[in-house]
């Protein structure tokens, strides 16, 4: 599985408090090790597009677009 982040993502990431950035990195490492790990709790947030949200903390979530790897 490949992942990438947009410049807009990195700008928002830099605005996060340092402790939240650390938790986001930890969540991403877990995702890279096992994308289907039950701790991720992915939720689809768009009716038509494959846009998902995943909890980082109670007050922070990451949002991403799931693309077909064959595309």
DRENZA-48043 format. One record per residue (C-alpha): residue number from 1; chain; x, y, z. Coordinates in steps of 0.2 Angstrom, whole numbers, plus 5000, padded with zeros to 4 digits. Layout:
BEGIN
NUM,A,X,Y,Z
...
END
This chain:
BEGIN
1,A,5000,5000,5000
2,A,5006,5017,4996
3,A,5002,5034,5004
4,A,5005,5052,5000
5,A,5001,5068,5008
6,A,4997,5085,4999
7,A,5006,5101,5003
8,A,4989,5107,5011
9,A,4990,5092,5023
10,A,5008,5096,5028
11,A,5003,5114,5031
12,A,4989,5108,5042
13,A,5000,5096,5051
14,A,5013,5109,5055
15,A,4999,5119,5064
16,A,4995,5104,5076
17,A,5002,5105,5094
18,A,5018,5094,5095
19,A,5009,5081,5106
20,A,4996,5078,5092
21,A,5009,5077,5079
22,A,5018,5064,5089
23,A,5001,5054,5090
24,A,4998,5056,5072
25,A,5015,5049,5068
26,A,5012,5034,5079
27,A,4995,5031,5071
28,A,5003,5032,5054
29,A,5016,5020,5058
30,A,5003,5008,5064
31,A,4994,5010,5048
32,A,5009,5007,5038
33,A,5012,4991,5048
34,A,4994,4985,5046
35,A,4982,4995,5037
36,A,4968,4984,5043
37,A,4972,4986,5062
38,A,4956,4987,5072
39,A,4962,5003,5081
40,A,4960,5013,5065
41,A,4941,5013,5065
42,A,4940,5020,5047
43,A,4924,5029,5043
44,A,4917,5033,5026
45,A,4913,5052,5026
46,A,4907,5055,5008
47,A,4892,5047,4999
48,A,4900,5045,4982
49,A,4919,5047,4984
50,A,4930,5035,4993
51,A,4934,5048,5007
52,A,4938,5041,5024
53,A,4941,5048,5041
54,A,4952,5039,5055
55,A,4953,5044,5073
56,A,4970,5051,5079
57,A,4963,5057,5096
58,A,4946,5060,5103
59,A,4947,5078,5096
60,A,4958,5075,5080
61,A,4955,5065,5065
62,A,4964,5062,5048
63,A,4955,5062,5032
64,A,4960,5053,5016
65,A,4955,5047,4999
66,A,4956,5029,4995
67,A,4962,5026,4977
68,A,4963,5010,4968
69,A,4981,5005,4967
70,A,4979,4999,4949
71,A,4975,5017,4944
END
